[in-house]
Amino acid sequence: MIQIIGLELSFPHKVCFKNFSTQIPYGSRIAIIGRDGEVKSTLLKMIAGYFQPSEGVIRTGMIVGYVPQIIEDDTDLSGGERFNRALTEVLSQNPDILLLDEPTNHLDQYNRKGLKKRLSDYSGTLIVVSHDIELLRCCTDTLWYIEQENIHVFSGHYDDYIHETKRKCLSIEDKLTLLNRQKKEAHTKS
């Protein structure tokens, strides 16, 4: 189990997220999502132990395998070939936790399909940063989304998250419409 206690990341000009605590049971399938610039990759590096948080503690106590977004060790290979080689190397260490940062960025359709199969067969804990909707749909069941200085946890599949987000937006729009109508009515009465 991974334990995260009071995690915070801030810079002199910005608080990225604060006071995030959670426990991640073995075998969890988590996607970290959010807008660009929301430090998703940095959060992944914190879990991997390559970046220190401003506050808080991350306890893994297990073998962590991490494949970064940019792999520059052999420029004679394509981006997809470098990623596949790095993933094979990490998986050969039998990690309990597999951390992947934008794993499909340099993969063609054939290699994306192969990656999804490998991740389906992987029995440990998976935490991935990705914009690839198909990967999110087939390989994760929990979403962490970074928004307004917080990390929010959504338990469920990506399509459920999208449905819930749309429902919330519609609810907010309905409330704004009602407030505008009430404001106009109050203005015409006075």
TIVOLUM-302266 format. One line per field, with one value per atom (N, C-alpha, C): residue in three letters; chain; x, y, z. Coordinates in Angstrom, 2 decimals, always signed. Example, Ala and Ser with C-alpha at 12.3 -4.5 7.8 and 13.67 -1.06 7.14 Angstrom:
<sites>
code	c(ala	ala	ala	ser	ser	ser)
unit	c(A	A	A	A	A	A)
px	c(+13.19	+12.30	+13.20	+12.85	+13.67	+12.90)
py	c(-5.69	-4.50	-3.30	-2.25	-1.06	+0.03)
pz	c(+7.80	+7.80	+7.80	+7.08	+7.14	+7.87)
</sites>
This chain:
<sites>
code	c(met	met	met	ile	ile	ile	gln	gln	gln	ile	ile	ile	ile	ile	ile	gly	gly	gly	leu	leu	leu	glu	glu	glu	leu	leu	leu	ser	ser	ser	phe	phe	phe	pro	pro	pro	his	his	his	lys	lys	lys	val	val	val	cys	cys	cys	phe	phe	phe	lys	lys	lys	asn	asn	asn	phe	phe	phe	ser	ser	ser	thr	thr	thr	gln	gln	gln	ile	ile	ile	pro	pro	pro	tyr	tyr	tyr	gly	gly	gly	ser	ser	ser	arg	arg	arg	ile	ile	ile	ala	ala	ala	ile	ile	ile	ile	ile	ile	gly	gly	gly	arg	arg	arg	asp	asp	asp	gly	gly	gly	glu	glu	glu	val	val	val	lys	lys	lys	ser	ser	ser	thr	thr	thr	leu	leu	leu	leu	leu	leu	lys	lys	lys	met	met	met	ile	ile	ile	ala	ala	ala	gly	gly	gly	tyr	tyr	tyr	phe	phe	phe	gln	gln	gln	pro	pro	pro	ser	ser	ser	glu	glu	glu	gly	gly	gly	val	val	val	ile	ile	ile	arg	arg	arg	thr	thr	thr	gly	gly	gly	met	met	met	ile	ile	ile	val	val	val	gly	gly	gly	tyr	tyr	tyr	val	val	val	pro	pro	pro	gln	gln	gln	ile	ile	ile	ile	ile	ile	glu	glu	glu	asp	asp	asp	asp	asp	asp	thr	thr	thr	asp	asp	asp	leu	leu	leu	ser	ser	ser	gly	gly	gly	gly	gly	gly	glu	glu	glu	arg	arg	arg	phe	phe	phe	asn	asn	asn	arg	arg	arg	ala	ala	ala	leu	leu	leu	thr	thr	thr	glu	glu	glu	val	val	val	leu	leu	leu	ser	ser	ser	gln	gln	gln	asn	asn	asn	pro	pro	pro	asp	asp	asp	ile	ile	ile	leu	leu	leu	leu	leu	leu	leu	leu	leu	asp	asp	asp	glu	glu	glu	pro	pro	pro	thr	thr	thr	asn	asn	asn	his	his	his	leu	leu	leu	asp	asp	asp	gln	gln	gln	tyr	tyr	tyr	asn	asn	asn	arg	arg	arg	lys	lys	lys	gly	gly	gly	leu	leu	leu	lys	lys	lys	lys	lys	lys	arg	arg	arg	leu	leu	leu	ser	ser	ser	asp	asp	asp	tyr	tyr	tyr	ser	ser	ser	gly	gly	gly	thr	thr	thr	leu	leu	leu	ile	ile	ile	val	val	val	val	val	val	ser	ser	ser	his	his	his	asp	asp	asp	ile	ile	ile	glu	glu	glu	leu	leu	leu	leu	leu	leu	arg	arg	arg	cys	cys	cys	cys	cys	cys	thr	thr	thr	asp	asp	asp	thr	thr	thr	leu	leu	leu	trp	trp	trp	tyr	tyr	tyr	ile	ile	ile	glu	glu	glu	gln	gln	gln	glu	glu	glu	asn	asn	asn	ile	ile	ile	his	his	his	val	val	val	phe	phe	phe	ser	ser	ser	gly	gly	gly	his	his	his	tyr	tyr	tyr	asp	asp	asp	asp	asp	asp	tyr	tyr	tyr	ile	ile	ile	his	his	his	glu	glu	glu	thr	thr	thr	lys	lys	lys	arg	arg	arg	lys	lys	lys	cys	cys	cys	leu	leu	leu	ser	ser	ser	ile	ile	ile	glu	glu	glu	asp	asp	asp	lys	lys	lys	leu	leu	leu	thr	thr	thr	leu	leu	leu	leu	leu	leu	asn	asn	asn	arg	arg	arg	gln	gln	gln	lys	lys	lys	lys	lys	lys	glu	glu	glu	ala	ala	ala	his	his	his	thr	thr	thr	lys	lys	lys	ser	ser	ser)
unit	c(A	A	A	A	A	A	A	A	A	A	A	A	A	A	A	A	A	A	A	A	A	A	A	A	A	A	A	A	A	A	A	A	A	A	A	A	A	A	A	A	A	A	A	A	A	A	A	A	A	A	A	A	A	A	A	A	A	A	A	A	A	A	A	A	A	A	A	A	A	A	A	A	A	A	A	A	A	A	A	A	A	A	A	A	A	A	A	A	A	A	A	A	A	A	A	A	A	A	A	A	A	A	A	A	A	A	A	A	A	A	A	A	A	A	A	A	A	A	A	A	A	A	A	A	A	A	A	A	A	A	A	A	A	A	A	A	A	A	A	A	A	A	A	A	A	A	A	A	A	A	A	A	A	A	A	A	A	A	A	A	A	A	A	A	A	A	A	A	A	A	A	A	A	A	A	A	A	A	A	A	A	A	A	A	A	A	A	A	A	A	A	A	A	A	A	A	A	A	A	A	A	A	A	A	A	A	A	A	A	A	A	A	A	A	A	A	A	A	A	A	A	A	A	A	A	A	A	A	A	A	A	A	A	A	A	A	A	A	A	A	A	A	A	A	A	A	A	A	A	A	A	A	A	A	A	A	A	A	A	A	A	A	A	A	A	A	A	A	A	A	A	A	A	A	A	A	A	A	A	A	A	A	A	A	A	A	A	A	A	A	A	A	A	A	A	A	A	A	A	A	A	A	A	A	A	A	A	A	A	A	A	A	A	A	A	A	A	A	A	A	A	A	A	A	A	A	A	A	A	A	A	A	A	A	A	A	A	A	A	A	A	A	A	A	A	A	A	A	A	A	A	A	A	A	A	A	A	A	A	A	A	A	A	A	A	A	A	A	A	A	A	A	A	A	A	A	A	A	A	A	A	A	A	A	A	A	A	A	A	A	A	A	A	A	A	A	A	A	A	A	A	A	A	A	A	A	A	A	A	A	A	A	A	A	A	A	A	A	A	A	A	A	A	A	A	A	A	A	A	A	A	A	A	A	A	A	A	A	A	A	A	A	A	A	A	A	A	A	A	A	A	A	A	A	A	A	A	A	A	A	A	A	A	A	A	A	A	A	A	A	A	A	A	A	A	A	A	A	A	A	A	A	A	A	A	A	A	A	A	A	A	A	A	A	A	A	A	A	A	A	A	A	A	A	A	A	A	A	A	A	A	A	A	A	A	A	A	A	A	A	A	A	A	A	A	A	A	A	A	A	A	A	A	A	A	A	A	A	A	A	A	A	A	A	A	A	A	A	A	A	A	A	A	A	A	A	A	A	A	A	A	A	A	A	A	A	A	A	A	A)
px	c(+0.84	+0.00	+0.88	+0.45	+1.13	+0.35	+1.07	+0.45	+0.97	+0.03	+0.37	-0.26	+0.56	+0.08	+0.44	-0.59	-0.41	+0.47	+0.35	+1.22	+0.88	+1.93	+1.77	+2.90	+2.56	+3.57	+3.28	+4.27	+4.10	+5.44	+5.34	+6.49	+6.27	+7.29	+7.09	+5.90	+5.62	+4.55	+3.24	+3.22	+2.02	+1.94	+0.71	+0.41	-0.22	+0.39	-0.11	-1.19	-0.90	-1.90	-1.45	-2.42	-2.09	-2.89	-2.31	-2.95	-3.66	-2.93	-3.50	-3.05	-4.02	-3.74	-4.61	-4.01	-4.76	-3.95	-4.64	-3.99	-4.34	-3.34	-3.53	-3.33	-4.40	-4.24	-3.49	-2.82	-2.08	-3.04	-2.61	-3.42	-4.31	-4.24	-5.04	-4.61	-5.53	-5.29	-5.69	-4.72	-5.00	-4.47	-5.29	-4.85	-4.82	-3.73	-3.63	-3.95	-5.02	-5.46	-5.59	-5.70	-5.86	-5.34	-5.53	-5.06	-3.53	-3.01	-1.56	-1.08	+0.10	+0.65	+0.18	-0.59	-1.10	-0.21	+1.03	+2.07	+1.75	+1.08	+0.77	+2.06	+2.97	+4.24	+5.07	+5.01	+5.76	+5.20	+3.88	+3.28	+3.75	+3.81	+4.30	+5.76	+6.57	+7.99	+8.10	+7.18	+7.20	+6.96	+5.98	+5.68	+6.86	+7.55	+8.73	+9.93	+9.89	+11.01	+12.04	+11.73	+12.66	+12.46	+11.42	+11.12	+10.53	+11.03	+10.56	+9.38	+8.34	+7.22	+7.60	+6.82	+7.03	+6.71	+5.69	+5.26	+4.76	+4.72	+4.08	+5.05	+4.46	+5.23	+4.55	+5.38	+4.89	+5.63	+4.88	+5.47	+5.04	+6.03	+5.71	+6.11	+7.33	+7.79	+7.79	+7.78	+7.75	+8.70	+8.84	+9.66	+8.85	+9.41	+8.73	+9.44	+8.66	+9.18	+8.62	+9.49	+9.08	+9.61	+8.71	+9.12	+8.70	+9.70	+9.37	+8.80	+8.31	+7.71	+8.76	+9.91	+10.96	+12.13	+12.45	+13.57	+14.61	+15.77	+16.77	+18.05	+17.96	+19.20	+19.79	+19.00	+19.51	+18.77	+19.41	+18.74	+18.69	+19.32	+19.22	+17.88	+17.17	+15.87	+14.75	+13.60	+12.44	+11.92	+11.05	+10.48	+9.73	+9.00	+8.27	+9.20	+10.28	+11.25	+11.93	+12.27	+12.89	+11.93	+10.65	+9.67	+9.52	+9.36	+9.18	+10.38	+11.57	+12.77	+12.79	+12.47	+12.46	+11.40	+10.22	+9.15	+9.54	+10.14	+10.58	+11.62	+12.54	+13.58	+12.97	+12.02	+11.37	+10.56	+9.81	+8.99	+9.83	+11.06	+11.94	+12.36	+12.21	+12.54	+11.36	+10.26	+9.05	+8.60	+8.33	+7.93	+6.53	+6.35	+5.03	+4.17	+4.83	+4.17	+4.78	+3.94	+4.40	+3.88	+4.81	+4.47	+4.84	+3.86	+4.10	+3.65	+4.52	+4.23	+4.00	+2.75	+2.36	+2.93	+2.59	+3.22	+2.88	+1.77	+1.40	+1.85	+2.54	+2.92	+3.63	+4.53	+5.34	+4.98	+3.82	+3.46	+2.45	+2.64	+1.64	+0.50	-0.52	-1.72	-1.39	-0.52	-0.14	+0.53	+1.47	+2.18	+1.29	+0.30	-0.66	-1.48	-1.87	-2.63	-1.79	-0.52	+0.38	+0.58	+0.68	+0.83	-0.40	-1.58	-2.81	-2.86	-2.42	-2.38	-1.40	-0.22	+0.79	+0.27	-0.41	-0.93	-2.10	-2.89	-3.98	-3.42	-2.28	-1.66	-0.87	-0.55	+0.23	-0.66	-0.22	-1.08	-0.79	+0.29	+0.63	-0.18	+0.26	-0.38	+0.11	-0.82	-0.50	-0.94	-0.02	-0.36	+0.19	-0.70	-0.33	-0.81	+0.04	-0.36	-0.58	-1.79	-2.08	-3.25	-3.20	-4.33	-5.02	-4.50	-5.03	-6.32	-7.45	-8.75	-8.93	-8.48	-8.62	-7.83	-6.64	-5.83	-6.52	-7.06	-7.76	-8.99	-9.69	-10.90	-10.59	-9.53	-9.31	-8.39	-7.59	-6.54	-6.64	-7.62	-7.71	-9.13	-9.24	-10.56	-10.69	-9.66	-9.68	-8.97	-9.53	-8.92	-8.56	-7.36	-6.97	-6.91	-7.71	-7.62	-7.24	-6.29	-5.74	-6.50	-7.09	-7.90	-8.00	-7.83	-7.98	-7.21	-5.92	-4.99	-5.32	-6.08	-6.42	-6.30	-6.07	-6.15	-7.46	-8.35	-9.64	-9.58	-10.20	-10.20	-11.59	-11.65	-12.91	-12.77	-13.56	-13.54	-14.56	-14.08	-14.94	-14.16	-14.81	-14.16	-14.20	-13.37	-13.23	-14.57	-15.35	-16.64	-17.59	-17.54	-18.36	-17.93	-16.63	-16.08	-16.57	-16.50	-16.95	-18.44	-19.22	-20.66	-20.93	-20.23	-20.41	-19.98	-18.89	-18.41	-19.43	-20.00	-21.02	-22.26	-22.64	-23.81	-23.59	-22.39	-22.09	-22.11	-21.56	-21.55	-22.97	-23.82	-25.22	-25.92	-25.65	-26.25	-25.83	-24.55	-24.05	-24.69	-24.80	-25.43	-26.89	-27.60	-29.00	-29.10	-28.19	-28.21	-27.92	-26.97	-26.65	-27.83	-28.51	-29.69	-30.77	-31.00	-32.00	-31.62	-30.36	-29.91	-30.08	-29.74	-29.91	-31.38	-32.24	-33.68	-34.18	-33.76	-34.17	-33.66	-32.44	-31.86	-32.65	-33.03	-33.82	-35.19	-35.82	-37.14	-37.06	-36.02	-35.85	-35.60	-34.87	-34.57	-35.82	-36.70	-37.91	-38.95	-38.90	-39.84	-39.45	-38.17	-37.74	-37.74)
py	c(-1.18	+0.00	+1.25	+2.24	+3.53	+4.45	+5.19	+6.13	+7.54	+8.47	+9.86	+10.69	+11.48	+12.24	+13.72	+14.58	+16.03	+16.56	+15.99	+16.36	+17.75	+18.53	+19.89	+20.21	+20.94	+21.43	+22.90	+23.72	+25.15	+25.74	+26.83	+27.60	+29.02	+29.87	+31.23	+31.96	+31.67	+32.37	+31.60	+30.34	+29.52	+28.35	+28.11	+26.87	+25.93	+24.78	+23.81	+22.93	+22.36	+21.62	+21.58	+21.31	+21.33	+20.26	+19.81	+18.91	+17.71	+16.99	+15.79	+14.57	+13.82	+12.58	+11.47	+10.30	+9.15	+7.88	+6.76	+5.45	+4.75	+4.15	+3.48	+1.98	+1.19	-0.25	-0.86	-1.96	-2.67	-3.07	-2.88	-3.23	-2.12	-0.94	+0.20	+0.61	+1.23	+1.69	+3.16	+4.06	+5.48	+6.27	+7.22	+8.18	+9.56	+10.28	+11.67	+12.54	+13.32	+14.15	+15.60	+16.48	+17.90	+18.69	+19.98	+20.85	+20.84	+21.21	+21.36	+22.41	+22.20	+23.13	+22.88	+21.82	+21.52	+20.53	+20.41	+19.63	+18.15	+17.55	+16.12	+15.30	+15.64	+14.91	+15.07	+16.24	+16.49	+15.62	+15.48	+14.60	+13.16	+12.72	+11.37	+11.21	+12.23	+12.20	+12.16	+12.82	+12.77	+11.34	+10.68	+9.30	+8.39	+8.68	+7.90	+8.19	+9.31	+9.68	+10.56	+11.11	+11.96	+13.45	+13.81	+15.21	+15.31	+16.24	+16.38	+17.34	+16.96	+17.88	+19.04	+20.11	+21.24	+20.84	+20.00	+19.47	+18.06	+17.28	+15.98	+14.83	+13.64	+12.39	+11.42	+10.69	+9.59	+8.34	+7.33	+6.06	+4.98	+4.39	+3.32	+1.97	+1.83	+0.58	-0.58	-0.28	-1.32	-0.94	-1.85	-1.57	-0.71	+0.45	+1.40	+1.41	+1.23	+1.35	+2.62	+3.46	+4.75	+4.92	+5.25	+5.55	+6.99	+7.89	+9.31	+9.57	+10.78	+11.19	+11.28	+11.84	+12.05	+11.15	+10.28	+9.34	+9.68	+10.15	+10.64	+9.82	+8.55	+7.78	+7.27	+7.15	+6.62	+7.31	+8.30	+9.08	+8.35	+7.16	+6.37	+5.66	+5.57	+4.90	+5.93	+5.51	+6.39	+6.56	+7.54	+7.75	+6.52	+5.87	+4.66	+3.52	+3.37	+2.31	+2.56	+3.82	+4.15	+3.88	+4.25	+4.00	+2.50	+1.72	+0.27	-0.38	+0.08	-0.47	-0.11	+1.15	+1.59	+0.83	+0.64	-0.09	-1.54	-2.18	-3.57	-3.68	-2.73	-2.72	-2.56	-1.64	-1.40	-2.63	-3.20	-4.37	-5.59	-5.67	-6.81	-6.79	-5.64	-5.52	-5.92	-6.35	-6.76	-5.73	-4.50	-3.46	-3.72	-3.33	-3.40	-2.23	-1.12	+0.10	+0.52	+0.73	+1.17	+2.58	+3.52	+4.92	+5.26	+5.71	+6.03	+7.46	+8.22	+9.62	+9.74	+9.97	+10.10	+8.96	+7.71	+6.58	+6.43	+6.97	+6.77	+7.91	+8.90	+10.08	+9.75	+8.78	+8.48	+7.13	+6.59	+5.26	+5.34	+4.48	+4.37	+3.49	+3.31	+2.57	+1.14	+0.47	-0.91	-1.00	-0.10	-0.11	+0.34	+1.21	+1.59	+0.38	-0.41	-1.62	-2.59	-2.74	-3.60	-3.11	-1.79	-1.21	-1.50	-1.31	-1.58	-3.03	-3.95	-5.37	-5.60	-5.01	-5.17	-4.62	-3.48	-2.89	-3.70	-4.30	-5.18	-6.40	-6.88	-8.07	-7.73	-6.47	-6.05	-6.08	-6.78	-6.97	-6.00	-5.25	-4.31	-3.04	-2.05	-0.74	+0.07	+0.65	+1.46	+2.89	+3.84	+5.26	+5.88	+6.48	+6.98	+8.41	+9.23	+10.55	+10.39	+10.73	+10.55	+11.41	+11.79	+12.45	+11.47	+10.25	+9.24	+8.65	+9.03	+8.64	+7.12	+6.47	+5.00	+4.32	+4.81	+4.26	+4.48	+5.69	+6.00	+5.09	+4.85	+4.02	+2.56	+2.02	+0.57	+0.20	+1.12	+0.73	+1.37	+2.24	+2.90	+2.83	+2.92	+2.92	+4.00	+4.82	+5.94	+7.11	+8.29	+9.48	+10.47	+11.00	+12.13	+13.32	+14.34	+15.53	+16.72	+17.48	+18.62	+19.86	+20.55	+21.72	+22.63	+23.91	+24.91	+24.56	+24.25	+23.99	+22.72	+21.83	+20.57	+19.40	+18.23	+16.99	+16.33	+16.16	+15.54	+14.09	+13.19	+11.78	+11.39	+10.80	+10.29	+8.79	+8.02	+6.56	+6.16	+5.62	+5.23	+5.37	+4.95	+4.97	+6.36	+6.56	+7.85	+8.37	+7.52	+7.95	+8.41	+7.75	+8.18	+9.56	+9.80	+11.10	+12.19	+11.93	+12.90	+13.19	+12.14	+12.30	+13.16	+12.88	+13.63	+15.09	+15.31	+16.67	+17.47	+16.85	+17.52	+17.82	+16.88	+17.09	+18.29	+18.38	+19.50	+20.83	+20.84	+22.06	+22.50	+21.55	+21.88	+22.43	+21.85	+22.32	+23.76	+24.05	+25.41	+26.37	+25.96	+26.81	+27.09	+26.06	+26.24	+27.24	+27.13	+28.05	+29.48	+29.65	+30.99	+31.58	+30.77	+31.23	+31.68	+30.90	+31.25	+32.56	+32.70	+33.93	+35.16	+35.00	+36.11	+36.49	+35.48	+35.73	+36.46	+36.00	+36.65	+38.08	+38.30	+39.63	+40.57	+40.08	+40.88	+41.20	+40.19	+40.40	+41.42	+41.34	+42.29	+43.69	+43.78	+45.08	+45.71	+44.90	+45.45	+45.84	+45.21	+45.55	+46.85	+47.22	+48.43	+49.64)
pz	c(+0.00	+0.00	+0.00	-0.77	-0.78	+0.15	+0.96	+1.88	+1.57	+1.33	+1.06	+2.16	+2.85	+4.01	+3.84	+3.78	+3.78	+2.67	+1.48	+0.37	-0.14	-0.36	-0.87	-1.82	-2.89	-3.81	-4.07	-3.76	-4.02	-4.43	-5.18	-5.61	-5.12	-5.15	-4.63	-5.28	-6.53	-7.25	-7.35	-6.88	-7.12	-6.14	-5.65	-4.92	-5.93	-6.15	-7.13	-6.54	-5.38	-4.61	-3.16	-2.29	-0.85	-0.12	+0.98	+1.94	+1.30	+0.43	-0.20	+0.59	+1.07	+1.80	+1.23	+1.07	+0.58	+0.84	+0.75	+0.79	-0.51	-1.13	-2.41	-2.20	-2.24	-2.09	-3.27	-3.00	-4.04	-5.16	-6.39	-7.54	-8.06	-7.44	-7.91	-9.30	-10.04	-11.42	-11.49	-11.34	-11.18	-12.37	-12.84	-13.86	-13.22	-13.45	-13.00	-14.21	-14.09	-15.21	-14.77	-15.73	-15.46	-16.64	-16.57	-17.66	-17.71	-18.86	-18.99	-18.01	-17.47	-16.50	-15.08	-14.87	-13.53	-12.77	-13.14	-12.45	-12.26	-13.22	-13.14	-13.15	-14.05	-14.15	-12.88	-12.28	-11.03	-9.92	-9.84	-8.84	-9.04	-10.28	-10.57	-10.13	-10.38	-9.96	-8.44	-7.74	-6.27	-5.80	-6.39	-6.00	-6.31	-7.43	-7.81	-6.93	-6.20	-5.34	-6.01	-7.20	-7.93	-7.67	-6.94	-6.68	-5.28	-4.49	-3.12	-3.03	-2.29	-2.10	-1.20	-1.26	-0.35	+1.08	+1.22	+2.52	+2.30	+3.37	+3.32	+3.12	+3.16	+3.10	+2.15	+1.40	+0.56	+1.00	+1.43	+1.84	+0.86	+0.18	-0.75	-0.18	+0.27	+0.85	-0.13	-1.41	-2.44	-3.58	-4.52	-5.70	-6.65	-7.01	-7.89	-9.24	-10.30	-11.66	-12.28	-12.84	-13.38	-14.79	-15.72	-17.09	-17.37	-17.53	-17.74	-19.14	-19.31	-20.58	-21.69	-21.35	-22.36	-22.03	-22.95	-22.76	-23.83	-23.40	-24.35	-24.33	-23.93	-23.77	-25.07	-26.14	-27.41	-28.54	-29.13	-30.17	-31.51	-31.61	-32.85	-32.95	-31.84	-31.83	-31.89	-32.40	-32.40	-30.98	-30.76	-29.44	-28.95	-29.85	-29.48	-29.11	-29.86	-29.56	-28.21	-27.95	-26.66	-25.50	-25.69	-24.64	-24.41	-25.47	-25.32	-24.64	-24.98	-24.34	-22.86	-22.54	-21.13	-20.34	-20.92	-20.23	-20.00	-21.00	-20.84	-19.73	-19.69	-18.66	-17.27	-17.13	-15.84	-15.42	-16.34	-16.00	-15.65	-16.18	-15.87	-14.40	-13.73	-12.31	-11.41	-12.02	-11.30	-10.27	-10.73	-9.78	-9.21	-7.96	-7.33	-7.79	-8.12	-8.55	-9.87	-10.88	-12.19	-12.45	-12.67	-12.92	-14.35	-15.14	-16.54	-16.82	-17.46	-17.79	-19.30	-19.69	-21.09	-21.95	-21.61	-22.28	-23.76	-24.23	-25.64	-26.54	-26.00	-26.80	-28.10	-28.09	-29.28	-29.90	-29.55	-30.04	-31.18	-32.17	-33.23	-32.72	-33.54	-33.12	-32.71	-33.45	-33.14	-31.77	-31.50	-30.22	-29.06	-29.35	-28.30	-27.87	-28.85	-28.55	-27.71	-28.07	-27.31	-25.88	-25.72	-24.38	-23.53	-24.09	-23.34	-22.88	-23.74	-23.38	-22.23	-22.32	-21.26	-19.93	-19.98	-18.76	-18.19	-19.07	-18.60	-17.88	-18.36	-17.76	-16.49	-16.29	-15.13	-13.89	-12.84	-11.67	-10.52	-10.61	-9.53	-9.61	-8.85	-8.83	-10.03	-10.76	-11.93	-11.67	-11.87	-11.82	-13.10	-13.87	-15.20	-15.38	-16.01	-16.48	-17.97	-18.44	-19.86	-20.31	-21.58	-22.24	-23.19	-23.28	-24.21	-23.64	-24.22	-23.69	-23.71	-24.77	-24.84	-23.73	-23.46	-22.38	-21.04	-20.83	-19.59	-19.42	-20.52	-20.46	-20.12	-20.70	-20.55	-19.40	-18.90	-17.95	-16.58	-16.34	-15.04	-14.48	-13.16	-12.53	-11.45	-11.32	-10.38	-11.05	-10.90	-11.48	-10.38	-10.48	-9.64	-10.58	-10.31	-11.15	-10.29	-10.82	-10.10	-10.56	-9.59	-9.93	-8.71	-8.91	-7.86	-6.58	-6.78	-5.67	-4.88	-5.47	-4.79	-5.75	-5.18	-5.94	-5.53	-6.49	-6.25	-6.71	-5.97	-6.31	-6.79	-7.98	-8.52	-8.68	-7.96	-8.09	-9.15	-10.22	-11.33	-12.62	-13.68	-14.99	-15.61	-16.61	-17.25	-17.79	-18.44	-18.99	-17.88	-16.72	-15.58	-15.11	-15.10	-14.70	-15.66	-16.96	-17.96	-17.78	-17.57	-17.36	-16.12	-15.03	-13.79	-13.95	-14.67	-14.92	-15.73	-16.77	-17.58	-16.75	-15.91	-15.05	-14.12	-13.54	-12.65	-13.41	-14.62	-15.43	-15.76	-16.14	-16.44	-15.20	-14.06	-12.81	-12.51	-12.71	-12.49	-13.48	-14.76	-15.76	-15.40	-14.94	-14.52	-13.37	-12.40	-11.27	-11.71	-12.63	-13.14	-13.90	-14.70	-15.43	-14.47	-13.42	-12.41	-11.70	-11.34	-10.67	-11.58	-12.87	-13.81	-13.96	-14.03	-14.15	-12.90	-11.72	-10.47	-10.40	-10.88	-10.88	-11.79	-12.99	-13.92	-13.34	-12.72	-12.11	-10.98	-10.17	-9.08	-9.62	-10.72	-11.33	-11.93	-12.57	-13.17	-12.12	-10.96	-9.87	-9.19	-9.23	-8.51	-9.35)
</sites>
